[in-house]
Amino acid sequence: MTLFQARNARLALFAAAAMLGLSACGGAGTGNAPSPAGGKQQANAGANAMQDRSYKSDAEKLFVEKCAMCHRDFGMGTVVLARRVEKGQEWLEKRTDLQADFVKTAARAGIGNMPRITRSDVSDAQLDAIAAYLEKAGRK
Amino acid sequence: MGSAIGAQYVFTTEEDRIAYSDHYSADETSHQPLGAVAPATVEEVQAIIRIANEHKVPLWTISRGKNFGYGGSAPVVKGSIVLDLSRMKKIEVDAENGTVLVEPGVSFFDLFDFIQEHKLPLWLSVPGNSWGSVAGNALDRGVGYTTYGDHAARICGLEVVLPDGDLVRTGMGAMSGSPNWQLYKPGYGPSWDTMFCQSNFGVVTKLGLWLMPEPESVLGFDIDVDKPEDLGWLIDTLAPLRRQGIIQQSPSIGNWLRAAATLTLRDEWVEPGKPLTESVITAIRKKFNIGWWGVAVRWYGPLEINEATSRVVEKAFAGKPVMAMRPTRWVKGDAPEGSPATGVPVTYPLANANWFGGRGGHVSYSPVLPVNGALALDQYRRTSALYAEYGMDYHPSFAIGERHMTNVNQLLFNRDDPDMMKRVDSFMRALVKDATAKRYAEYRTHIDYMDLIADTFDFNNHALRRLNERVKDALDPNGILSPGKSGIWPANRREKRS
């Protein structure tokens, strides 16, 4: 497995407990146990895998509130983008090529598997602030 | 409407109409609303209801509209105005009693952030897509993965705007100033909370919910089995443990594709349009080390009790042909476990919509069965045969409740494949017909199939429908609230029933 796949396998372990219910992937398991619970007790393979929800500015706070659930670690958008873009660029906040206008169009029109974001969910003013934040965030 | 809530919260552009359509649908125009209104207060909700009554305009209530696979924010009736409550985001937590009163716009992430920020010793129960509304999910009978996973069962007290604009509070909330609104469910006389679940009898503006006090430990097992036929004994082993309350959450047994659809792309394994053969399935399973079926089971509470539970469950599995049975362990003081098993919100399971690589989506087919291994095996055989017949990839799960089992199947599809999209509707109808022949009904369904499912509740020539419609007509004589929701139509639109 490549590093990329190993990371995804770790995600599926969470998927286990989520709607995916499946457990078991990656090297964290004990392998094929000869008898029930034959392996030794261990910490969950997903330990310490919380999404970072911190922020340092009002614009970043808006990004966390409105976008991070999908676009920081373990988010649906990050997982899907990792299949399509250059390594490291699946995190919107690390992108070096994002234009504010593109961000706004993607949010309002939807893109790929991303649904359209309504103006009630994210107002035009909020989207302006988020788009400006993303245009700069990765270029620091 | 603009004068009632502010013109900036009335959304009527073409872009808005498209934004509120069902983005998983093959034909997004079929349920396109006329626009949306987004009130911020209960008074604004009442003002909108009054205007809708004056003009006899149908509203379609959504909390946050993230109910993907069931229609998202789109109404049953094309041209309805979406009553979008996503701006109503108040949270009141009673940390001592472990309860919260939320408005409909509060998402699982919002509530999680609030609890973290205030360092409260409370855990959420979250669904696979935690972007959605806490209140909306509970009202639609959504589920999570902890012992608080039956969300509708944890509702305690509602505030509701009725279709004539009247405002009621249910349970102990009916006594003004009661300290018991979120503590005692029944109230006095008839209890009304469940009347507002999956219904169109009112607009819930506040919902009380019990939250789990942070446990000292979470232990459990991640169990994989190797063959499709292992489903039977796996269910029969877990069922008594669940029935006796030794396992208090609902273990959800999913097949290999439930995991694989978030891990990899179909095209990496087989040519588009070609079926997934056993050798392909074996190769995918081998690469990711996953069982044909897999299940995560967990117990919550004091470590000494949980360790004893682990021994009891291990004994129940002694001699069973498991492929893998891995103990899991989290104890207070450990780093956060970070998965829905410990109430951490997530969205990555939605990545299964990317299984075909392009613009994907799904609808769910979710019949309820008795908890029984032989019945589950029969269900698996019939359902997987229908998936094969319609050229779709079988994506089932069986969640074990105290007395029932919910068999949630995803119909994963590729919106860029018109041939496949044409098959989805007839496939869904074939599945429902198959379940109905066994006298199984669905617990929840997509806006396209609300009448189809309501029709299967046929005792005494659809007496339940007559009851629902008598209530509807009494409360909502102008038929303004969410016509068609759960197959309940007001008198002035009954001819619309499909």
HADDOCK unambig.tbl for C-alpha pairs under 7 A between the chains (distance, minus, plus):
assign (segid A and resid 8 and name CA) (segid B and resid 263 and name CA) 5.83 0.50 0.50
assign (segid A and resid 9 and name CA) (segid B and resid 263 and name CA) 6.43 0.50 0.50
assign (segid A and resid 9 and name CA) (segid B and resid 288 and name CA) 6.65 0.50 0.50
assign (segid A and resid 12 and name CA) (segid B and resid 259 and name CA) 5.83 0.50 0.50
assign (segid A and resid 12 and name CA) (segid B and resid 262 and name CA) 6.67 0.50 0.50
assign (segid A and resid 12 and name CA) (segid B and resid 263 and name CA) 6.36 0.50 0.50
assign (segid A and resid 14 and name CA) (segid B and resid 339 and name CA) 5.56 0.50 0.50
assign (segid A and resid 15 and name CA) (segid B and resid 259 and name CA) 6.57 0.50 0.50
assign (segid A and resid 15 and name CA) (segid B and resid 349 and name CA) 5.95 0.50 0.50
assign (segid A and resid 16 and name CA) (segid B and resid 259 and name CA) 6.93 0.50 0.50
assign (segid A and resid 16 and name CA) (segid B and resid 296 and name CA) 6.52 0.50 0.50
assign (segid A and resid 17 and name CA) (segid B and resid 145 and name CA) 6.84 0.50 0.50
assign (segid A and resid 17 and name CA) (segid B and resid 296 and name CA) 5.92 0.50 0.50
assign (segid A and resid 17 and name CA) (segid B and resid 339 and name CA) 6.86 0.50 0.50
assign (segid A and resid 17 and name CA) (segid B and resid 340 and name CA) 5.92 0.50 0.50
assign (segid A and resid 17 and name CA) (segid B and resid 341 and name CA) 5.61 0.50 0.50
assign (segid A and resid 18 and name CA) (segid B and resid 127 and name CA) 6.91 0.50 0.50
assign (segid A and resid 18 and name CA) (segid B and resid 128 and name CA) 5.00 0.50 0.50
assign (segid A and resid 18 and name CA) (segid B and resid 145 and name CA) 6.99 0.50 0.50
assign (segid A and resid 18 and name CA) (segid B and resid 340 and name CA) 5.70 0.50 0.50
assign (segid A and resid 19 and name CA) (segid B and resid 128 and name CA) 4.78 0.50 0.50
assign (segid A and resid 19 and name CA) (segid B and resid 349 and name CA) 6.57 0.50 0.50
assign (segid A and resid 20 and name CA) (segid B and resid 254 and name CA) 6.22 0.50 0.50
assign (segid A and resid 20 and name CA) (segid B and resid 258 and name CA) 5.03 0.50 0.50
assign (segid A and resid 20 and name CA) (segid B and resid 259 and name CA) 5.63 0.50 0.50
assign (segid A and resid 20 and name CA) (segid B and resid 349 and name CA) 6.80 0.50 0.50
assign (segid A and resid 21 and name CA) (segid B and resid 252 and name CA) 5.52 0.50 0.50
assign (segid A and resid 21 and name CA) (segid B and resid 253 and name CA) 6.08 0.50 0.50
assign (segid A and resid 21 and name CA) (segid B and resid 254 and name CA) 5.60 0.50 0.50
assign (segid A and resid 21 and name CA) (segid B and resid 294 and name CA) 6.68 0.50 0.50
assign (segid A and resid 21 and name CA) (segid B and resid 295 and name CA) 5.39 0.50 0.50
assign (segid A and resid 21 and name CA) (segid B and resid 296 and name CA) 5.95 0.50 0.50
assign (segid A and resid 22 and name CA) (segid B and resid 254 and name CA) 5.95 0.50 0.50
assign (segid A and resid 22 and name CA) (segid B and resid 259 and name CA) 5.92 0.50 0.50
assign (segid A and resid 22 and name CA) (segid B and resid 294 and name CA) 4.54 0.50 0.50
assign (segid A and resid 22 and name CA) (segid B and resid 295 and name CA) 5.17 0.50 0.50
assign (segid A and resid 22 and name CA) (segid B and resid 296 and name CA) 6.46 0.50 0.50
assign (segid A and resid 23 and name CA) (segid B and resid 222 and name CA) 5.28 0.50 0.50
assign (segid A and resid 23 and name CA) (segid B and resid 223 and name CA) 6.90 0.50 0.50
assign (segid A and resid 23 and name CA) (segid B and resid 294 and name CA) 6.06 0.50 0.50
assign (segid A and resid 23 and name CA) (segid B and resid 295 and name CA) 6.23 0.50 0.50
assign (segid A and resid 23 and name CA) (segid B and resid 296 and name CA) 5.99 0.50 0.50
assign (segid A and resid 24 and name CA) (segid B and resid 222 and name CA) 6.56 0.50 0.50
assign (segid A and resid 24 and name CA) (segid B and resid 289 and name CA) 6.87 0.50 0.50
assign (segid A and resid 24 and name CA) (segid B and resid 290 and name CA) 5.96 0.50 0.50
assign (segid A and resid 25 and name CA) (segid B and resid 288 and name CA) 5.66 0.50 0.50
assign (segid A and resid 25 and name CA) (segid B and resid 289 and name CA) 5.38 0.50 0.50
assign (segid A and resid 25 and name CA) (segid B and resid 290 and name CA) 6.14 0.50 0.50
assign (segid A and resid 26 and name CA) (segid B and resid 288 and name CA) 6.69 0.50 0.50
assign (segid A and resid 26 and name CA) (segid B and resid 289 and name CA) 6.95 0.50 0.50
assign (segid A and resid 29 and name CA) (segid B and resid 326 and name CA) 6.49 0.50 0.50
assign (segid A and resid 30 and name CA) (segid B and resid 326 and name CA) 6.51 0.50 0.50
assign (segid A and resid 31 and name CA) (segid B and resid 324 and name CA) 6.68 0.50 0.50
assign (segid A and resid 32 and name CA) (segid B and resid 323 and name CA) 5.87 0.50 0.50
assign (segid A and resid 32 and name CA) (segid B and resid 324 and name CA) 4.92 0.50 0.50
assign (segid A and resid 33 and name CA) (segid B and resid 323 and name CA) 6.88 0.50 0.50
assign (segid A and resid 33 and name CA) (segid B and resid 324 and name CA) 5.19 0.50 0.50
assign (segid A and resid 33 and name CA) (segid B and resid 325 and name CA) 6.50 0.50 0.50
assign (segid A and resid 36 and name CA) (segid B and resid 314 and name CA) 6.36 0.50 0.50
assign (segid A and resid 36 and name CA) (segid B and resid 317 and name CA) 6.15 0.50 0.50
assign (segid A and resid 36 and name CA) (segid B and resid 318 and name CA) 5.96 0.50 0.50
assign (segid A and resid 36 and name CA) (segid B and resid 322 and name CA) 6.73 0.50 0.50
assign (segid A and resid 36 and name CA) (segid B and resid 325 and name CA) 5.61 0.50 0.50
assign (segid A and resid 37 and name CA) (segid B and resid 314 and name CA) 6.62 0.50 0.50
assign (segid A and resid 37 and name CA) (segid B and resid 325 and name CA) 4.93 0.50 0.50
assign (segid A and resid 37 and name CA) (segid B and resid 326 and name CA) 5.64 0.50 0.50
assign (segid A and resid 37 and name CA) (segid B and resid 327 and name CA) 6.19 0.50 0.50
assign (segid A and resid 39 and name CA) (segid B and resid 326 and name CA) 6.33 0.50 0.50
assign (segid A and resid 41 and name CA) (segid B and resid 327 and name CA) 5.28 0.50 0.50
assign (segid A and resid 41 and name CA) (segid B and resid 328 and name CA) 6.53 0.50 0.50
assign (segid A and resid 42 and name CA) (segid B and resid 327 and name CA) 6.55 0.50 0.50
assign (segid A and resid 42 and name CA) (segid B and resid 328 and name CA) 5.89 0.50 0.50
assign (segid A and resid 42 and name CA) (segid B and resid 329 and name CA) 6.11 0.50 0.50
assign (segid A and resid 43 and name CA) (segid B and resid 328 and name CA) 5.93 0.50 0.50
assign (segid A and resid 43 and name CA) (segid B and resid 329 and name CA) 5.07 0.50 0.50
assign (segid A and resid 43 and name CA) (segid B and resid 330 and name CA) 6.28 0.50 0.50
assign (segid A and resid 44 and name CA) (segid B and resid 328 and name CA) 5.17 0.50 0.50
assign (segid A and resid 44 and name CA) (segid B and resid 329 and name CA) 5.86 0.50 0.50
assign (segid A and resid 44 and name CA) (segid B and resid 330 and name CA) 6.86 0.50 0.50
assign (segid A and resid 44 and name CA) (segid B and resid 337 and name CA) 6.90 0.50 0.50
assign (segid A and resid 46 and name CA) (segid B and resid 337 and name CA) 6.01 0.50 0.50
assign (segid A and resid 46 and name CA) (segid B and resid 338 and name CA) 6.39 0.50 0.50
assign (segid A and resid 46 and name CA) (segid B and resid 339 and name CA) 6.98 0.50 0.50
assign (segid A and resid 47 and name CA) (segid B and resid 335 and name CA) 6.25 0.50 0.50
assign (segid A and resid 47 and name CA) (segid B and resid 336 and name CA) 6.01 0.50 0.50
assign (segid A and resid 47 and name CA) (segid B and resid 337 and name CA) 4.21 0.50 0.50
assign (segid A and resid 47 and name CA) (segid B and resid 338 and name CA) 6.10 0.50 0.50
assign (segid A and resid 48 and name CA) (segid B and resid 335 and name CA) 5.17 0.50 0.50
assign (segid A and resid 48 and name CA) (segid B and resid 336 and name CA) 4.95 0.50 0.50
assign (segid A and resid 48 and name CA) (segid B and resid 337 and name CA) 5.50 0.50 0.50
assign (segid A and resid 48 and name CA) (segid B and resid 338 and name CA) 5.93 0.50 0.50
assign (segid A and resid 49 and name CA) (segid B and resid 337 and name CA) 6.68 0.50 0.50
assign (segid A and resid 49 and name CA) (segid B and resid 338 and name CA) 4.95 0.50 0.50
assign (segid A and resid 50 and name CA) (segid B and resid 336 and name CA) 6.88 0.50 0.50
assign (segid A and resid 50 and name CA) (segid B and resid 338 and name CA) 4.64 0.50 0.50
assign (segid A and resid 69 and name CA) (segid B and resid 131 and name CA) 6.94 0.50 0.50
assign (segid A and resid 69 and name CA) (segid B and resid 346 and name CA) 6.87 0.50 0.50
assign (segid A and resid 69 and name CA) (segid B and resid 347 and name CA) 6.40 0.50 0.50
assign (segid A and resid 70 and name CA) (segid B and resid 347 and name CA) 6.05 0.50 0.50
assign (segid A and resid 74 and name CA) (segid B and resid 348 and name CA) 5.92 0.50 0.50
assign (segid A and resid 75 and name CA) (segid B and resid 346 and name CA) 6.84 0.50 0.50
assign (segid A and resid 75 and name CA) (segid B and resid 347 and name CA) 5.40 0.50 0.50
assign (segid A and resid 75 and name CA) (segid B and resid 348 and name CA) 4.90 0.50 0.50
assign (segid A and resid 76 and name CA) (segid B and resid 347 and name CA) 5.29 0.50 0.50
assign (segid A and resid 76 and name CA) (segid B and resid 348 and name CA) 3.94 0.50 0.50
assign (segid A and resid 76 and name CA) (segid B and resid 349 and name CA) 6.90 0.50 0.50
assign (segid A and resid 76 and name CA) (segid B and resid 350 and name CA) 5.92 0.50 0.50
assign (segid A and resid 76 and name CA) (segid B and resid 351 and name CA) 5.21 0.50 0.50
assign (segid A and resid 79 and name CA) (segid B and resid 348 and name CA) 6.92 0.50 0.50
assign (segid A and resid 79 and name CA) (segid B and resid 351 and name CA) 6.88 0.50 0.50
assign (segid A and resid 80 and name CA) (segid B and resid 351 and name CA) 6.29 0.50 0.50
assign (segid A and resid 80 and name CA) (segid B and resid 354 and name CA) 6.97 0.50 0.50
assign (segid A and resid 112 and name CA) (segid B and resid 358 and name CA) 6.61 0.50 0.50
assign (segid A and resid 112 and name CA) (segid B and resid 359 and name CA) 5.11 0.50 0.50
assign (segid A and resid 113 and name CA) (segid B and resid 353 and name CA) 6.90 0.50 0.50
assign (segid A and resid 113 and name CA) (segid B and resid 354 and name CA) 6.85 0.50 0.50
assign (segid A and resid 113 and name CA) (segid B and resid 359 and name CA) 5.26 0.50 0.50
assign (segid A and resid 113 and name CA) (segid B and resid 360 and name CA) 6.24 0.50 0.50
assign (segid A and resid 115 and name CA) (segid B and resid 23 and name CA) 6.30 0.50 0.50
assign (segid A and resid 116 and name CA) (segid B and resid 19 and name CA) 5.29 0.50 0.50
assign (segid A and resid 117 and name CA) (segid B and resid 19 and name CA) 6.59 0.50 0.50
assign (segid A and resid 118 and name CA) (segid B and resid 16 and name CA) 6.77 0.50 0.50
assign (segid A and resid 118 and name CA) (segid B and resid 19 and name CA) 5.73 0.50 0.50
assign (segid A and resid 120 and name CA) (segid B and resid 38 and name CA) 6.34 0.50 0.50
assign (segid A and resid 120 and name CA) (segid B and resid 86 and name CA) 6.71 0.50 0.50
assign (segid A and resid 120 and name CA) (segid B and resid 87 and name CA) 6.63 0.50 0.50
assign (segid A and resid 121 and name CA) (segid B and resid 86 and name CA) 6.24 0.50 0.50
